[in-house]
Amino acid sequence: MADVIEEQDQGGVGRWRTFALIAMAVAGAATLVLLIVTLGHANHERDRALDLQSRSYDVMILARTLAGTIARSEASLGRYVISGDRKLGQLYSEEWALAGAQLDRLDQLIHNPRQQAFVDRLRAAYDARGDELSSIALSTTYHRDRQAYALYYAARQADALLQINQTLNALIGGERTLLEQRSADASATVERSNRLAGGLALFGVALAIGGIFLAWMIIRAEGERAEARAEAYAERARAEELASAVEAATEELKVQEAKLRQVQKMDALGQLTGGIAHDFNNMLAVVLGGLELARRAHALEDTHRHLDSATEGAHRAAALTRRLLMFSREEALTPEALQPRQLVVGMRDLLDRTLGDGVKVTVEDRTSDWAIFGDRTQMENAILNLAVNARDAMEGRGELVIRTTEVRVAPDELPRAGAGDYVVISVADTGAGMTAEIAERVFEPFFTTKPAGKGTGLGLSQIFGLVGQMGGDVTIRTAPGSGTTVNLYFPRHIARSPILPVAQATVPEPVAADTDGLRILLVEDDPRVLAATMGALRELGHDPLPCNDPREAEGLLDRHPGIRLIVSDVLMPHHTGPELIASLRPRYPDVAVLFVTGFAGDAQATGFEGHEVLRKPFTLMGLERAVAAALKRAEGPVCAAA
């Protein structure tokens, strides 16, 4: 069963690691794709901006060239008018045609609607100016010199020429404005791309850091599992070593509280403690079974005395194991009637070990036989929490008084609880005390007066909630320099029968059933527990049939039709006990079932409904009672039908 738990833990860690690696790979691929897309977009925008800038420069250069060409054409025409040289007239005609070609090229380069309007205006002015200059050239060609001179001097102040110059200047100015705007847009685009690329680069760095952290977590988890396996399979199973394990677990809990509500680590600690207790219970089952068989096999008085001592030691080890299970929170929360005196006295060793030698613990009991009704583990945790807070308030040195009293509360005497009989558990310290302002807030969630990293601020709020759920109340009395006293008021519980101390509690005998010489199928994967339980069943006069693999149980039932009872472990490879019984129930509905488990968490799992559960370690008497109870439970519906 330990191997099954280990495989399940490894499978869970493996799946978690696989999911984390896949998530990081997907995030890395997405980051790479985004970087490529971003860089591609940035390059595209840069090329587009460069193209637009180049076009703007071409437009401005071409506009100035056009102005120069028009000026040279008009100058050639002027020389032609004065000299009458036809070569100059031909030069004028070529340069004016070149100006027209440059204007066509300018029209092709410009796509901006506002600039296109300038080009259209320029073309109209160019055509008008061409007509004027053509008239001058024709007059000169036909030797009308006087008319040509007059037209030429008049054309120097013509509106068309002025329109051409103004339009060219406006066109160049507009293109310069567009160039500046395009340069600003390109810079903004590049800046955005750079910011996005920088963000993606930071995300990539975060992914790398996350990968390093994940590797560290995996290495740490592997180390913790290796340590757990070493502890689980170690042969140091004596009571002093278990007490050391409890103390180490307590110190670990303090470390977890200092790390501010790291619940995952506390859960892992609980699972580890539960697994240790489970394996140790298997060993105790073997020890107790062998001791009882040895007791029945030997009759010498000294042998009995030594066997009794060994049995007592095993029972004490089982009690320590139960404390481990309660500490790991695998123990079920079962409210019960509790005597305050026994509750506090039973915690004395735990308080002394937790608070240290610098704190003197005094227990004062002023109760009679009043009882309270609640979960023992929750009550002990509440008292321990108050004691630890008191130790911190006294800085590790001082006197702590835990007092139990019985009071009758009048109406409106308590802030939140009504009138009635109450058991009061008070925890008083000789620390520095608190001001009234702080005392009013101590029960608020996450409020703490401890330095950062020394407390979560949840302990007193949880105690406040626990007492409120039980119908009680909490009061606090404190003042600077006068210490602090916290009073927990629990309603008195009227039990139907007297409460017996834990050491004297009796187990009711089951109603007698026909249990002589039963044919029993025993399903257990641990060979040591299987051999010990086989011997115990034979000692009780039964005929057990061993089965170390749950997959073989159905075949054994087919070959041995006289089986009346199945005794099954809970945690086994391939099938759990409840899964095995669920698969066999349709074919064998009348066979009685008894589950045997050493793991406290199994008792709260599903699949046990309608069946008896025997906890490891067990005695021959406990096994005999459980067999009889399982048979009676299986025969109950038949008897009712009769």
N, C-alpha and C positions, 0 to 999 in steps of 0.2 A: 504493500500500500504506500510505503514511503517512495518507492520508485514511481508509482503513478502520480503522486503529488509533484515529485520532481519533474516528471515528463510534462505534466500540465504547466508547471511554472516555466520550464524551458520553452514550451510551445507558445505560451503567452508572450514571453520576452522576445522570442523569435519573430512572432507576428508583428509585435510592436516595432521591432527593429526594421523588419521588412517594409512596413507601412511608412516609417520615418524615412528610410532610404529612398523609397519610391517618390514620396512627397518632395524630398530635397532634389532628386533627379529631375522631376517635372518642373519644379521651380527654377532650377538651373537652366534647363532647356528653354523655358519660357523667357528667362532673363536674356539668354543668348539670342533668341529670336527677336526680342524687343530691341536689343542692342543693334542687331543687323538692320532691322527695319528703321530704327532711328537714324543710324548712320547713312542708310540709303536715302531716307527722306532728306537728311541734312545735305548730302551731296547733290541730290536733285535740286533742292532749293538754292544751293550755292551756284550750281551750273546755270539755273534759270536766272538768278540775280546777275551773274556775270554776263550772260547773254543780253539781258535787258540793259545793263550798263554799257556793254559794247555797242548795242544798237543806239543808245542815247548819244554816246560819243560820236558814232558814225553820223547821226542826224545833225549834231552841232557842227561837225567838221564839214559835212556836205552843204549845210546852210551857209556857212562862211565861204566855202568854195564857190557856191552859186552866186553869192553877192560879188565875189571877186571876178567871176566870169562875166556877169552882167556889166560890171564896171569896165572891164577890158574891152567888151564888145562895144560899149558906148564910146570909149576912147578911140577905138579903131574907126568907128563911124565918124567921129569928129575930124580925125586926120584925113579920112576919105573926103569929107565935105570941103576941107581946106585945100587939099592937094589935087583931088580928082583922080588919084592913082587907083586903078581898078583892083590892083592887088590888095590895097587896104580895104576896099569894099568887099572883096572876097573874104578877107580875114574877119571883117565884121560879121559877115553872114555865117561863117563857120563857128565863131565864138557864140553868136546868139543861138545857133542850133545846139551847141554843146550845153548852153544854159538850159535849154528846153529838156535835153536828155537828163541833166542833173536834177531838174525839177521832177521828172518822171521817177527817177530813182528815189528821190526824197518821198514821193507819194507812196512808193512800195515799202519803204522802211517804217513809216508811221502808221500805227494801229490805234493810237489813242484818239477817241472822238474829238476831244478838245483841240488837239494838235492837228487833226485832220481838217478841222474848220479853218485853221491858219493856212494849211496847204491849199485848200480850195480858194481862199481869198488871194493867196499869192499867185495861183495860176491865173485867176481873173486879171490881176494887175499886170502879170507877165504878158498876157495876150494883148491887153490894152496898150502896154508900152511897146510891144512889137509892132502894132499897127502904126504908132507914132513914128518909130524909127524907120519903118519901111517907107513911109511917105518921104522922109528926109533922104533916104538912100535913092529912091526913084528920081527925086528932083535933081540930085547930083548926077545921076546916070544920064539924064537927058539935058545936062548942062544948064539947068535953071539955077544957077549958082546963088543969085540973090534970094530966090524963094527958099533954097536949101538952107542958106545962112539964117534966114529969119525963123524957119521951122526948127532948126537945131538949137538956136539960143532960146526959143520959146519952150522947147522940150526939156531943157535943163531944170525948169521949175514946174514941170507937169505933175499933176496929182498921181498919175500911175507910178512915177518914179518914187515919189514920197511914200505911196502905199506899199511898194515893194520893200523899201528899206524898213519901214515900221513893222511890216508883217514878218520879215526875216528876223528882226530883233525880238519880236514877241515870240516867234517860233523857237528861237534859241533860248530865250528866257524860260519858256514853258518846259522845254526839254531839260534845261538845267534843274528846274524844280522837280520834274519827274525823276531825274537822276538822283537827286538828294533823297526823295521819298523812297525810291527803289533801294538805295544803299541802306537807308534806315530799316526798311522792311527786311532786307537780307541780313543785316546785323541782328535784328530781333529774332529772326528765324534761327540763325546760327546760335544765338544765345539760348533760345528755348531748347534747341537740340542738345546743346552742351549741358544745360541743366538736367534734362531728361537722361542723357547719357551718364552724367555724374550720379544721379539718383539710382540708376540701374547698376552702376558700378558699386555704389554703397550697398545696394541690396545683394549684389554678388559677394561682397566682403562679408555681409551678415550671413549669407548662406555658408560661406567657408567657416565662419566662426561657429555657426550652428552645427556644421559637420564635425568640427573639433569637439564641441560640447557633446554631440551624440556619441562620438567615439569614447569620450571620457565616461559618459553614462553607461555605455555598454561594458566598458572595462570594469567600472565600479560594480555594475550588476553581476558580472561574472565573478568578481572577487567576493561579493556578498554571498552569492550562491555557493561558491566553493567553501567559504567559511561555514555556511549553514550545513552543507553536507558533512564537513569535518566534525562539526559539533553534534549533528544528528547521529552519526555512526560511531562516535567516540564511546569508549567503554567506561568513561568516568560517570557512573550513574548513582553515586551515593548522595545521601541527603545533604551533606555540607556543600557539595558541588552544585546541586540544584538551588540551594539557598544563594550561592554566589551568582548563579545565572539570573535569579530574580533581582538581586541587587544590581547586576550589570544592566538588566532590562530597565530598571527604574532610572538608572543614570542615563540610559539612552533616551528615555522619555523626556528627561530634563533637557537634553541636547535638542530634541525635536521641538520642545516648546520655545527654546531660545532661537530657533530658526523660523519663528513666526508662522504658525499654522500650516506646516508642511504635512498635510494629512496623508499624502501618498507614502511617506516614509513610515509614519505610524502604522498604516495598514500593512506595509511590508513587515514591520516588526511583529505585529500581531500574527500574521501568517507564519512567520518563522517560529514564534513561540508555540503556536498551535501544532506545527509539524513536529517540533521537539517533543512536546507532550504526547503526541500520537504514537511516535516510535517508542518512547519510554513506557507508555501504557502496554504496548505489545510485549516488551520485556517483562513488565510486572505481571502480566497474565501468565507468562511461562513460569516465573518465579513462584507465584502463589499456587498455581496448579501443581507444580512439582513438589512444593512443601506439603500441601495437603495430601498428595498421594504418598509421600514419604511418611507422613504422620500415620496414615492408615496401614502402611506396610511394616512399621516398627512399633514395638510395644515397650521398649525400655524407657524408664522414667527420665534418665538424662537426655535420651534422644528427643523425647517430647519437650523437655525444657528448652533445648537448643532450637528445636523446630518452632516453638512458640516465640522465641526471641527473633528468629529470622522472619516469621510472619508479621510480628509487630513492626519490625523495621520496614518490611515491604509496604505495610499499610501506611506508615508515616511517609514513605516515598510517594505513595499514591495521593496522599493529602497535599504534599508539596506540588505534585503534578496538577492537581485541581486548582491550586492557587495560580500556577502558570497559565492555565486555560482561562481563568477569570481575568488575569492580567492582560492576556492577549485579546480580550473582548469576544472570544469565541463562545464563552459560557452564555447560555440564554438568560435574558433579563426576566427573572421570575419573582414577582412580588410574593412576600411571605410575612408571617407574623414574626417580629423580632423583639427580643428583649434588649433595651438600651445598654444595660450593664454588660451583657455578653458581647454586644457589638463593639463597644469601646475597648473592653479588656482584651478581646481577640485581636485588636489592632495594635496592642502595646509594642510587640516586637517590631512590627513594620514601622511604627512611628519612631522608635528609638533608632532603628537602622537608617531611616530616611533623614531625620532631623540632625543626627550627629551628637557627639558627646558634649558639645557646648550648650545644648538646650536641655534643661531639666523638665521632664514631663511628669505631671501629677494628675492622677485620675481620681475624681471625687464622685461617688455614686450616692444619690439621695432618693433613689426610686424604690418602690416596693415590687409590685408585679404587673405594672402597667406595660402594655406592649404597643408597638407601632407596626404599621403594615406598609412594606416597601421592598425594593430590590436591594439585597445586601451589598452587591457590588457598587451600585450607585451611592448608597449611604456611605460606604467606606471611602469612595473617591471624594465625596463631599467633605468628610471630616479630614481626610488627608490633604485636600486642597487648602482648607482653612489653616491646618497646621503648618504647611509649607509657607503660606503667606505670612503667618505669624513669625516663623523663623527668619524670613527675609526682613520683616519689620524690626526684629531684634538684632539684625546683622549677625546671626549665627550664635548669639550668646544671650541667655536669659531663662526665664521660667515660663512654661506653658501649662495651663490648667484646663483640663477637659472635664466638665461637670455635667452630670445628668440629674435632672430634677423632674418632679411632677407638679403641675400647676392647674388651677381652675381659672379660666379667663372670663372676665365679665364682658358684657356687650360693649362694643366700641373701644375696648382696651388695646386691641391690636389694629394696625392700619388696614390690613387686608383680610384677616381671618375673623370669623364670628366667635361667639361665646362657646365655651365647652371645656372639656378636659384635654390637656396637651402634655406631651412629654417634651421637655426642653433639653437640647444638647448645646452646651455653651463652650466656646473655645476662647480663652482669655490669654493675652500675652502681656509682657512687660516692656513692649517696644516704645517707640517714640510717639505713637498716637497720631491722630489726624485732626485737621480743622473741620468745622461743621460744613464748610463748602465742599470739601473733598468727600466727606462721609455721605453727603447727599447723592453723589455720583458714582460711588464704588460699584453699584450693581448695574450700571449702564454697560451694554456690550462695547468691547474694545477700549474701555476707559481703564487706564492703568497709571499708577504713580511710579512704576519701576522704570529704570533707564531703558533706552532703545535696545531691543534684542533680548531683554530679560523677562518679558512676559507678553502674553497676547491680549490681556484684558477681557478674557472670556470666562475665566474660572468662576468668579463670584456671580456673574450673570447666569451661568449654568446652574449654580447652586440655588439661586433665586428662582429659576424656572422649575427645578426639581421640587423644591419645597412647595411652591405654588400648585404644582400638579397633584401633590399629595394632600392638598387642602390646608396647608399650614401657612406659616409666615416667617419672616426673617427680620430681626431688629439688630441694631448695632449701637454700641455705647463706646465713645472714644473722646479723647481730648488731647491736645498737644502735651507731651510729657507724662501722660497717665495711662498709656497702653490702650489696647483695643479689646473689646469683648463682643463676639458675634453670637447671637442666640438663635438657634433653629427650633421653631415650634412645629411639632408633628402631632396631628390628631391622635388621640388615644384609640387603639384598636381593641375591640371586645372580641376575644377569641371564643369560639364555641367549645374548645377543649383546651386544657392547660398546655402551655408551650413547654416542650421538653428541651433541655440543652442539646446542642448538636451531638455531643459524644454519647447521649443517652437516647437519641431518637430511634424509634423502632420502625421496622418495615412491616406492614400488615401482611399476614400470611394469606396467600391466594386460596381460593376455594379448591378443595381437593379435586383432582382429576385423575383419570386412569393413566398413570405414567409408568407402569411396570413394563420393563423389557421392550421399550419402543425401538422401532427401526427408524434411525435418524440419518438424514443426508447432511453432512457437515461440509460447507463450502468456505474455504479459507486459503488465501494465496501465500501466507507466511508459514513455512514448514514448521517453525518452532511453535507458533500458536496452534497450528493444526494438530501437532503431536500432543501438546498439553491438553487441548480441549478433547481430543479423542480419548485420552486416558481418563479425564474427568467424567465423561459420559459413560465410559465402561464402568468406572467406579460406582456410578449411580445405578448400574444395572441395565443400561441401555445397549443397543447394538448399533454403533455409529458406522457410517459408510463415508470414507474420506473422499474429498474432491478439491484438488488444488487449482483448478481452472474453471471459472464459471461457465465456459463454453461447453464443458463436458457434463454439466449438471443434468440437462434434459435426457441425454443418453443413459445416464445412471438411473434416472427415474423410470425410464422405459424398461431397463433390464431388471430392476428391483421393485416390483409393484407394491410391496408391503410397506413402503416408507410412509410414515404418518406426520413427520415433522422435518422441516428444512431449517437448519441453523446456518445463517449466512453472515459473513463479514459485509461491511458497507463499501469501503473503498478498495477496489480490486482492478487489476488490468483487464482491458477489453469490455467488461461490464461492471457497473456498480451493483450492490446488493438489490436496491429497489428496482433497477432495470431488469435484473435477472428474474425477480419474482413477478414483475409485470409481464414478462414474456412467457412464464410458466403458468400463470394463473388461469388462462382460458382452458388449458388441458388438465390442470390439477387444481380445481377450485377448492377441494376439501382438505388439502394438505395444510397443516398448521405452519406458521412462519415465526421465527425468532431471529431478529437482527442483533448482531454483536458488534459494538464499535468502541474504539478508544479515543475518538476525536469528538470533542464537544460540539463542534459545528454541525456534525451529522444529525444531531437531535432536532435541529430546526429545519432540516431539508425536507423536500416533498418526497412522497413515496412511502412514508412510514404509517400512513393512516390505516388503522385497523389491525396493526401488528404490534407485538411486544418488542421492546428494545432493551438489551442488556448492555450495561456499560463495563468496559475493561478498566482496571483489573477486576475480576469477580472471584468469589469463593464457590466452593461446591454447593453450599447452602443457597447462595444467590442463584447459581445455575439451575439448581433443582426447582426453586420457586419460579424462575423465568420459564422453564420448560412447562411446568404445570399451568402457569398463566397463559402461555401461548396456546396450549391445547384447549383450555377453557374458552379462550376468546374465539378459537376456530369452531368449537362445538356450540357456542352461544346461539347463533341463528337457528341451528337444528333443533335445540331444546325449545326455543321460543315457538318454532313451528309446530312441534308436538303438543 
